[in-house]
C-alpha cells in the first residue's frame, strides 16, 4: 500500500492530451521498474488539465524522485511541449 502520493497537475489545451498520454505511456514502465519505492502510476485526463499520480512506499521516496534526473530531465522535459506553464506538484502523505 502506498504511503505517499505525488500529484502532478498539468494545464493543457485540449488537443495536447494525446501528446501527454504518449509521454506518460513511454515513462510509466521505467518509472515503476526503476524508481526507488515506486508502487503506482495513474493518468487522469480532463478537458482543462491532466493529473498524474505516482504512489510511493514512503514520503522520502517521493521527495527523492522529485530531485531525480529521471523526473526533472527526462519526464518533465518531455512534457514541456504539451503543457501551459509549469507543472503544479504536491506530495501527499497517507495518514
N, C-alpha and C positions, 0 to 999 in steps of 0.2 A: 504494500500500500504506500502511495506517495505521501511524503511528509512536508513537501514544499512544491509550489507551482509557480512557474514563470509565465506571466501573462504578457504577451506582446501584441499590442493593438496597432494596426497599420491603417492609415487613412488612404483611400484609393479613389480612383474614378472607375466606375462600373466596368469598363472594358478591360481593365488591368487585372481582374480576378484570375483570368486564365494564366497569365504570367506568374502571378504569385503562387498559384496552385502548382505550376510546374516546378518552381524553385523549392517549394515545400516538399514535393514528392522526391526531388533529387536529393535532398538532405535528410529526409526522415530516417531512412535505414542507417546511414552513417552516424546520425545523432544517437539513435537507440543502441547501436553496436559499440560506439567508441567513446561516448561522453560518460565520464565517471558519475555514477548514481542516476543516470537517465532511466526512467521507467515507462513514460508515456509521451505521446506527441499527438496533438489533435489540431485540426484546422477547422475553424468556424467561419463561414462566408456569409456576409450580409451585403446589401446594396451599397452602403456607405463606408463600411470598413471590414477588415478581416482581423480575426484574433487567432493567435497561435498559442496553445497551452502546452507547456512542457512540464511533466511531472518528474520529481526527483526524490531520492531516498532521504535527503536532508537539505536544510537551508544552506549549508556550506557548499554542497554540490551545486546548487542553483547559482549561488554567488560566484563560484569558480567558473562556471560555464559562461557567465556574463563577461568575465575578464579574458576568456579564451580567444585564441586566434580563429578557431572554428566559428565561433559566434560572430565576432566583430569583422574579421576579414573575409571569411568565406560566405556565411549565411546572410548577414545584413548587407554586405556589399552587393550580393546577387539580387537582393530585393529592391535596392535603391531605384532602379529604372521604373519600377511599378508603383511606387508609393509617393504620396504627397507629404512633404516634411519628414520629420524624424519619427521613428517608432516610439510609442509610449510603452515603457517596460516597467512592470511591477512584479515583485516577488511576494507570494502569499505563503505563510506557514500554516499548516494544518493544526488546529487547536485540539 
